[in-house]
Amino acid sequence: MPGDNIHSAYSNESFSSAGTQTVRGTDGTGDWDKFIKALGLSRPGSAADSGKRIDYVLLTGLEAATASALRVGGQSKDVAVVQAKLGRLRQGSDGPAVAKLRAALGMTPGTSFDAETASKLVDLQHARLGYADAIYSPRMECALSLGVLQRPADCKGQLANAISLLPNPTAKLSGAEPPPRPRDHPALERTTELVAALTRPAATSAHLSTQTLALPANSSSNEVAASLALTGDRLSRFAPKARADYLRAMVQSGDGILARYSINTNSRRLCHFLAQVAHESNGYVISEESPDYGSAARLAQIWPRRFPTTEAAAPFVHNPEALANKIYGGSLGNTQPGDGYRYRGRGLIQITGRATYRDMGRAIGVDLEASPDLAAEGEKAFMIAAGYWNSRANADGQTMNELADANNIAMITRRLNGGLNGLADRRQWFEKCWAIWGEGPQPQSGPAETDDQPAPDAPDPEPTP
């Protein structure tokens, strides 16, 4: 490839690179061969391909899932659809659209989306929206109206989503100053989509505090139907072994927290949410991860890349702190020695990693980065769980609430877990929940999928103890 920015790994079993990106395989074999053929190229470096330039971008997370859905649906060649779903400018982009963006930002003429362009865009996003990700997408076109990209037909809906990116939506709409700009530049390696979704208020929810989601103990008793209220008696029947602080938080503030995201507007949404969280927390019992394994063979089986032999895994047997630092260190925003254990999984959905603690903390108005133990406290843990549910739209843009309305427990599980791990147990929790909060006959089971199938649009998560 021009400039040798990407090349084969020279092996099907391993990757090798010195400052470039690699694809598993060799010339004529493996994924590299498939990659070259998909691009319509001959053997890299051949005379037939001389002078060709191909720009590429790596898609991860929701973007990768969206691209996969377009391909499966036969829309990957429809330029208008692809542009509407994935069209966006970011650092590394080049072309006429970038030239328009640079001009709109008051920069010198050019077609390259460089670091200076990213910085200028971040400044504008933060000033106008109180949020920045250094990406100019159709949603940003609706929000900022710079005339850079084709304005989407559904701009009203796009604009609603753009406004919802505000860390404190009601504060900005009331004319207050936006929150301070974070010290870590959003153009760097930081994902903000989860925070955006966490702070997105449901269309029907009452205005809550702009600084925190915390609600007074009696704030929500009249906001939901009596049949859907989280009472102590109902919760005790549903999860008899639940931690006392979880139960207390759900009784005192749970209805209001769920109302913010319209999770308790009907029994399907409520039961799917409560059932999924019940599975993830082992019946509202788990408060923090304890990565304590008693077998080197088991460690090597779960993390073969980190522990290629049982000898390599032996020092980490019954050594949870060292193990957490080993498996989480250097990833998930963990940058300091000891971060892996310090920011291990906590709370009802086991948030993990310094970056997630920081972003979740900003979303709920608590400095979880400085005080990570707070993520396991009852009310905060429930706030995080509800916000995370709200963030997990699928590749087609369906929200978790919409998936619950359709009783699609398989897709709900995929969006929360990355696969179908524990699907049978999740169904059992749903059935138990329906017997308590359900309205009418239990809905028919969703799509017939078996337990522990890999997700089509997300990698299988690494297991936790």
Secondary structure as UniProt FT lines:
FT   HELIX           2..4
FT   STRAND          6..8
FT   STRAND          21..23
FT   TURN            27..28
FT   HELIX           30..38
FT   TURN            39..40
FT   TURN            44..45
FT   HELIX           47..49
FT   TURN            50..51
FT   HELIX           61..72
FT   TURN            73..74
FT   TURN            76..77
FT   HELIX           79..86
FT   TURN            91..92
FT   HELIX           96..104
FT   TURN            105..106
FT   HELIX           115..129
FT   HELIX           138..144
FT   TURN            153..154
FT   HELIX           155..163
FT   TURN            164..165
FT   HELIX           169..173
FT   TURN            174..175
FT   TURN            186..187
FT   HELIX           193..198
FT   TURN            203..204
FT   TURN            217..218
FT   TURN            221..223
FT   HELIX           226..228
FT   HELIX           232..238
FT   TURN            240..241
FT   HELIX           244..249
FT   HELIX           250..254
FT   HELIX           255..260
FT   TURN            261..264
FT   HELIX           267..280
FT   TURN            281..285
FT   HELIX           296..302
FT   TURN            304..306
FT   HELIX           310..313
FT   HELIX           314..316
FT   TURN            317..318
FT   HELIX           320..328
FT   TURN            329..330
FT   TURN            332..333
FT   TURN            337..338
FT   HELIX           339..342
FT   TURN            347..350
FT   HELIX           354..364
FT   TURN            368..370
FT   HELIX           372..376
FT   HELIX           378..391
FT   TURN            395..396
FT   HELIX           400..405
FT   TURN            406..407
FT   HELIX           409..417
FT   TURN            421..422
FT   HELIX           423..437
FT   TURN            451..452
//
